[in-house]
Amino acid sequence: MASRFVQGLPKFKSNKIKHIRICENLFLWYSGHSAAAMAIKEKDPRLTFGSVVRAFRVKAGISQERLAEIAGIHRTYIGDVERGKRNISLVNMLRISKALSVPLSRIISQMEER
């Protein structure tokens, strides 16, 4: 499987040392890439905000579509917020908190606890 990665790399006049270094760098990048991505996701406030919003929405017993309707936001936007895909504005944070009947300060405090 490693040969597939090596085939796409530029050739270096048959220099074995450069070839070994490239393979080592690919291995290090591949093995550490998923761990680094997970560490970033854990600290990303967009993911934390989204999970708190989802928890309050589920507790309220309403769907994403209904929350979007009450908040005056597109339904796909709510899904993106809950998955941490949107860098949500303060205005939309307030709309969502009002639609959930939860103060924004409570959502933020829940974020800080996670």
C-alpha positions as CSV (number, residue, x, y, z in Angstrom):
1,M,0.0,0.0,0.0
2,A,2.9,2.3,0.7
3,S,4.0,1.9,-2.9
4,R,0.9,3.8,-4.1
5,F,2.0,6.8,-2.1
6,V,5.6,6.6,-3.3
7,Q,4.6,6.2,-7.0
8,G,3.0,9.7,-7.0
9,L,6.1,11.4,-5.5
10,P,8.8,13.0,-7.7
11,K,11.9,10.8,-8.3
12,F,15.2,11.9,-6.8
13,K,18.0,10.3,-8.9
14,S,17.7,7.0,-7.0
15,N,18.8,8.5,-3.7
16,K,17.7,6.0,-1.1
17,I,18.1,8.4,1.8
18,K,15.7,10.9,0.3
19,H,13.3,8.1,-0.5
20,I,13.4,6.9,3.1
21,R,12.9,10.4,4.5
22,I,9.9,10.9,2.2
23,C,8.4,7.6,3.4
24,E,9.0,8.6,7.0
25,N,7.4,12.0,6.6
26,L,4.4,10.4,4.9
27,F,4.1,7.9,7.8
28,L,4.4,10.6,10.4
29,W,1.9,12.8,8.6
30,Y,-0.6,10.0,8.1
31,S,-0.3,8.6,11.7
32,G,-0.6,12.0,13.4
33,H,-3.1,13.6,11.1
34,S,-6.2,12.0,12.6
35,A,-5.0,12.6,16.2
36,A,-4.3,16.3,15.4
37,A,-7.7,16.7,13.8
38,M,-9.5,15.2,16.8
39,A,-7.6,17.5,19.2
40,I,-8.6,20.5,17.2
41,K,-12.3,19.4,17.1
42,E,-12.3,18.9,20.9
43,K,-11.3,22.5,21.4
44,D,-13.4,24.0,18.6
45,P,-16.1,26.3,20.1
46,R,-18.3,25.7,17.1
47,L,-18.6,22.0,17.9
48,T,-19.2,22.7,21.6
49,F,-21.9,25.3,20.8
50,G,-23.5,22.9,18.4
51,S,-23.6,20.1,20.8
52,V,-25.1,22.3,23.5
53,V,-27.8,23.6,21.1
54,R,-28.6,20.0,20.1
55,A,-28.9,18.9,23.7
56,F,-31.3,21.8,24.5
57,R,-33.3,21.1,21.3
58,V,-33.6,17.4,22.1
59,K,-34.6,18.2,25.6
60,A,-37.3,20.5,24.3
61,G,-38.5,17.7,22.0
62,I,-38.4,19.7,18.8
63,S,-36.9,18.9,15.4
64,Q,-34.3,20.9,13.6
65,E,-36.9,21.9,11.1
66,R,-39.2,23.2,13.8
67,L,-36.3,25.1,15.6
68,A,-35.4,26.7,12.3
69,E,-39.0,27.7,11.7
70,I,-39.3,29.3,15.1
71,A,-35.9,31.0,14.9
72,G,-36.4,32.3,11.4
73,I,-33.3,30.5,10.1
74,H,-33.0,28.0,7.2
75,R,-33.3,24.4,8.4
76,T,-30.0,23.3,6.9
77,Y,-28.3,26.1,8.9
78,I,-29.4,24.6,12.2
79,G,-28.0,21.2,11.1
80,D,-24.7,22.9,10.2
81,V,-24.6,24.7,13.5
82,E,-25.2,21.5,15.5
83,R,-22.4,19.8,13.6
84,G,-20.0,22.7,14.1
85,K,-19.8,23.6,10.5
86,R,-20.9,27.2,10.8
87,N,-19.2,30.1,12.5
88,I,-22.4,31.4,13.9
89,S,-23.0,35.1,14.4
90,L,-24.2,36.6,17.6
91,V,-27.6,37.5,16.0
92,N,-28.2,33.9,15.1
93,M,-27.1,32.7,18.5
94,L,-29.7,34.9,20.0
95,R,-32.4,33.7,17.6
96,I,-31.7,30.1,18.4
97,S,-31.6,30.7,22.2
98,K,-34.9,32.6,22.0
99,A,-36.5,29.8,19.9
100,L,-35.3,27.3,22.5
101,S,-36.6,29.5,25.4
102,V,-33.1,29.3,26.9
103,P,-31.0,32.3,27.8
104,L,-27.9,32.6,25.7
105,S,-25.9,33.0,28.9
106,R,-27.0,29.5,29.9
107,I,-25.9,28.0,26.5
108,I,-22.5,29.7,27.0
109,S,-22.2,28.5,30.5
110,Q,-22.9,24.9,29.3
111,M,-20.2,25.4,26.7
112,E,-17.7,26.3,29.4
113,E,-18.6,23.2,31.4
114,R,-17.8,20.9,28.5
